[in-house]
Amino acid sequence: MIKPTPNPPKNKPGTMFLIAPDIDIETLLAHACESLASASVMASDFAGFLQGSQRNTLLGIAQVIMLGELAVNRALDNLDPQD
């Protein structure tokens, strides 16, 4: 019989990749937007190599990425309205 661990170890986030705590929101959103745009292009390009349901699934993922990019862009616009 296996006994449960009384105090399971807690997962600690790794410190290899950290975002500097003093970076402003606009910079974080700009980087997020660029990352999402890149992911969208990569997913769409890769979908060209697939067929059938796999292609449809990847195109759906690309659409979700694009919607995230649109949301981040709107947040950026709200921070710095274009007059």
N, C-alpha and C positions, 0 to 999 in steps of 0.2 A: 504494500500500500504506500502510495506517495503522499507525503505530508506537505501541505501548502506552506510556502515560505511565510513566516509571520510578518516580516517587514520587507516586501519586495523592493529591490533597489529602484530609486527614482531615476527616470531618464533626465540627464542634464543636457541642455543644448550644447553642441560643439562650439568651440571658440575659434575654429580655424577661419571661418568666414563671418565677420561681423560688420555691421554697418555702423559707421562712426556716429555716436550719439548727437553730435552737433550739426549734422546735415539737416538743412531746412526742408520743409514739406515739398516745396516746388521742385527742388532738385530730385528728391526721391520719386515724385510723380513723373518727372521727365524721364528718369532712368527706367521706371516701370513701363512707361509708354513705349520707349524704344525697345525694351525687351519683348513686350507683347507684339509689337509690330514685326520684329524679327521672327518670333515664334509663329506668327500668322503666315509669313512668307514661307518659312521652312515647311510647315504643315501642308500648305497648299501645293508647294512644289513636290513634296513627297507623295501627295495624293495622286499626282500624275503618273506615278509608277505602279499604282495599285488598281485593282478592278473590283467590281461588285460591291458586296457589303463592307469590305475593308476600306474601300475608297470612300463610301458614303459615311462610314464612321469617322474617318480622318477629316473629311470635309465638315462634319458636324463639330468636331473638336476645333477646327480652324475657325468656325463661326463663333463658338464660345470665346475663343481667344480674341477675336475681333470685337465682340461685345464688351469684353473687359477693357480692351484698348479704347473703345469709345467712352466708357465710363471714366477712365483715367483722364482722357482728353477733356471731358466735361469738367472734371474736378480742377484740372489746370486752368481752364477757361474761367472758372468761378474764382480762382485765386488771383488771376490777373486778367480782368475783362478786356477784350479787344475793342477799343473805342474807335 
